[in-house]
Amino acid sequence: MKITTENLTKVFNAHRKQPPIVAVENLTLEINEGEVFGLLGPNGAGKTTTVRMLTTLIAPTSGEAYIGPWKVGRDDRHIRQAVGLLTEAPGMYEALSAEKNLTIYARLYNVHDVKGQVEKYLRMLGLWERRFDPVGSFSKGMRQKLAIARALLHEPRVLFLDEPTSGLDPEAAKLVRDFIEELESEGRTIILCTHNLDEAERLCQRVAIFKTRLIAVDTPENLRKRLFGRKVVFHLRHVQPQFVDLLRTFPFVEEVSAFENRLVVGLSDPEGQNPLLVRRLVEAGAEIQFVGELRHTLEDVYLRTIQGQHGA
Ligand SMILES: Nc1ncnc2c1ncn2[C@@H]1O[C@H](COP(=O)(O)OP(=O)(O)OP(=O)(O)O)[C@@H](O)[C@H]1O
């Protein structure tokens, strides 16, 4: 199910005595069906507010949003059936068992086969053996898995996950990430809010960098290319100044710098241009040990984008 927003805006305290807080301003986005889409932004950027509008928990101040064919504010009943939401601090009935908690929610959502669905997700998330234990006795990771199970009981086609792995140990985080990939393979649309940029990079086809307003949206790869270009690293046994001069004679070489035994070269088409450079360097006497691409992380991209915004 596709998600579209047009000039979606939320202003808190719009009609009260306190000064208004613009949490989300003119957000226009298109999220494709079956996509894992990352919403990235600093604390207070408006990510949770956006998710709350798209899941009909709060009404937009202006603008429009659609979940599939359904419009936020007009078709909220349909939207609630179509979306699942994992919030940052999901509340559970602490004294009740995991199974009882899920059963209550499944009934609330008019799930058809309550028993079957509860069993399916308890098993999928590895909680079946602990199903009769009270949630109050669960670890943080187990609670998170239970909250994910709860968000899925009614088989939503769209899933909003707010910080799904925060506070989890590496093994539990990996289990949740693998599970997200599995949900993606079922064709569900997943919106992931996270501060874990490594995780966003691994899971998301596209990300939006967002701070009240949309700053950038694209694949991590394209954002990286746009901000940093592409750079190739030649590891040599010894770097000689003439190698740098040689590389600078090629018109397609955008920049060259030398660090210890490495040459870092800015290129627009490394796949096409590297073979010639390798050949010429070898002819000039360079002993090449490795050639690789310098990879900027999504964290580099994010920080550069957000900092660019401060300067603007
Ligand atoms: N109910 C509310 N009343 C007034 N202001 C609010 C309300 N909810 C959120 N805000 C404000 O809206 C802004 C955006 O908050 P939001 O929780 O959406 O950010 P976020 O990107 O999810 O942040 P974080 O990464 O810290 O979770 C903040 O300035 C926040 O104080």
The ligand as an SDF file (V2000), in Angstrom:
LIG
                    3D

 31 33  0  0  0  0  0  0  0  0999 V2000
    1.2200   16.9110   22.1730 N   0  0  0  0  0  0  0  0  0  0  0  0
    2.1160   17.8590   21.9400 C   0  0  0  0  0  0  0  0  0  0  0  0
    1.9180   19.1120   22.3780 N   0  0  0  0  0  0  0  0  0  0  0  0
    2.8160   20.0910   22.1310 C   0  0  0  0  0  0  0  0  0  0  0  0
    3.9780   19.9030   21.4650 N   0  0  0  0  0  0  0  0  0  0  0  0
    4.2360   18.6770   21.0210 C   0  0  0  0  0  0  0  0  0  0  0  0
    3.3360   17.5720   21.2240 C   0  0  0  0  0  0  0  0  0  0  0  0
    3.8750   16.4680   20.6580 N   0  0  0  0  0  0  0  0  0  0  0  0
    5.0570   16.8400   20.1100 C   0  0  0  0  0  0  0  0  0  0  0  0
    5.2750   18.1640   20.3260 N   0  0  0  0  0  0  0  0  0  0  0  0
    6.4330   18.9450   19.8540 C   0  0  0  0  0  0  0  0  0  0  0  0
    6.5940   18.7270   18.4660 O   0  0  0  0  0  0  0  0  0  0  0  0
    7.9870   18.6660   18.1150 C   0  0  0  0  0  0  0  0  0  0  0  0
    8.2760   17.3580   17.3930 C   0  0  0  0  0  0  0  0  0  0  0  0
    8.1800   16.2620   18.3120 O   0  0  0  0  0  0  0  0  0  0  0  0
    8.2650   14.7280   17.8690 P   0  0  0  0  0  0  0  0  0  0  0  0
    7.9990   13.9090   19.0960 O   0  0  0  0  0  0  0  0  0  0  0  0
    7.3860   14.5090   16.7030 O   0  0  0  0  0  0  0  0  0  0  0  0
    9.7880   14.5970   17.4140 O   0  0  0  0  0  0  0  0  0  0  0  0
   10.6500   13.2900   17.0600 P   0  0  0  0  0  0  0  0  0  0  0  0
   11.3030   13.5830   15.7620 O   0  0  0  0  0  0  0  0  0  0  0  0
    9.8070   12.0890   17.1470 O   0  0  0  0  0  0  0  0  0  0  0  0
   11.7350   13.3070   18.2090 O   0  0  0  0  0  0  0  0  0  0  0  0
   12.5320   12.0870   18.9470 P   0  0  0  0  0  0  0  0  0  0  0  0
   13.5820   11.6340   18.0010 O   0  0  0  0  0  0  0  0  0  0  0  0
   13.1090   12.7710   20.1420 O   0  0  0  0  0  0  0  0  0  0  0  0
   11.5210   11.0330   19.2840 O   0  0  0  0  0  0  0  0  0  0  0  0
    8.7460   18.8460   19.4140 C   0  0  0  0  0  0  0  0  0  0  0  0
    9.0950   20.2090   19.5200 O   0  0  0  0  0  0  0  0  0  0  0  0
    7.7260   18.4720   20.4890 C   0  0  0  0  0  0  0  0  0  0  0  0
    7.9880   19.1480   21.6880 O   0  0  0  0  0  0  0  0  0  0  0  0
  1  2  1  0
  2  3  1  0
  2  7  2  0
  3  4  2  0
  4  5  1  0
  5  6  2  0
  6  7  1  0
  6 10  1  0
  7  8  1  0
  8  9  2  0
  9 10  1  0
 10 11  1  0
 11 12  1  0
 11 30  1  0
 12 13  1  0
 13 14  1  0
 13 28  1  0
 14 15  1  0
 15 16  1  0
 16 17  2  0
 16 18  1  0
 16 19  1  0
 19 20  1  0
 20 21  2  0
 20 22  1  0
 20 23  1  0
 23 24  1  0
 24 25  2  0
 24 26  1  0
 24 27  1  0
 28 29  1  0
 28 30  1  0
 30 31  1  0
M  END
$$$$
